[in-house]
Amino acid sequence: MTNEAILLGLAGVLTTAAPLIFAVVGETISERGGVINLSINGTVLLTAMGGFAVSVSTGSLLWGFVAGMVIGALVALIVAFGSVTLKQNQVAIGFVLALVCRDLAYFIGNPYMGLEGLRLPSLDIPLLGDIPIIGTLFFNHDLMTYLSYLIIPAAWVWIFRTRPGLVLQGIGEKPAAAFVRGSNVRRLRYLYTVLGGAIIGLSGPIYSLSVKAGWKGTISGLDGLGWIALAITIFGGWNPIRAALGVYLFAFLQWLGLVLQPSLPGVPSQVLQVAPFPLMIMTLLLVNIGNTEWVTRTLAVLPAPLRRFFNRLLRAMRASPPAALGTPFESE
């Protein structure tokens, strides 16, 4: 493989990571507010179909993305109503919605299967796109890939460096304390769940209008990516920057599977295609393994230098969810 082919492949990693970036950032915002939106897998499928269908019907890419955001927001609104107002189990609501949205996408999307539609064009950024290596890698993509670069630091700054972001953390960590300080916890949970859902809703149209243009129903290859987004949210410790690193790792592993296929003719292609999924689950296990008793006992018998090294490593990887995540808030 030539250097140019490797560079183009790595650039492709950034493109294929873009929809997952939006999904993970949206889920991070929702869960920071204390609401688990487990419907994300179905939302990705339904918004991919809906965005493509609307773009075909209207001849507009913009309306396709708007449709994705509206669908994502409406699904999240159902999650918020069930969990915040009705105080039902968030996991159960989200899981049922994930299945319902998936089946709706396949059923409603039947008339649009195999149709040719619009595709988001690449936008070469003047001057930056001409920089050797860096230009090819970062600045020869479509608009949504560029926006995926921006939403990562924007979400991080909003959550950790602004007053509204601190309130968001408060309603996810200690909603009673936030309520005492004057925050309307229920209204804010509605707001951030719907906002997170709208951001998640962009991920589907990015697939069907850019990365995997078109709608192919059950063979679209999108089923399961929402669950990976949920896993990466946990891996990222509910931090947009760390979560983005997890997304890029997953996209890189997918690309690596394609690269290695010619060199490993004895390995079935299906194995390399699905390998990134169990690898991400194993990585997720490593994030939380430091909290287990047997690891603590094992580290205790190691020499001091090794013990300190592994303790630092596990501490850096450890992730703790918002304390009130999934817990209904009672103001009375």
MORA-V793105 format. One record per helix or strand. SS is the DSSP state (H for helix, E for strand). FROM is the first residue (numbers start at 1). TO is the last residue. If there is no record, write none. Layout:
ss=SS from=FROM to=TO
ss=SS from=FROM to=TO
//
This chain:
ss=H from=3 to=32
ss=H from=40 to=58
ss=H from=61 to=85
ss=H from=90 to=112
ss=E from=122 to=124
ss=H from=128 to=130
ss=H from=134 to=138
ss=E from=140 to=142
ss=H from=143 to=161
ss=H from=163 to=173
ss=H from=175 to=180
ss=H from=185 to=211
ss=H from=217 to=219
ss=H from=225 to=235
ss=H from=240 to=261
ss=H from=269 to=289
ss=H from=293 to=300
ss=H from=304 to=317
//
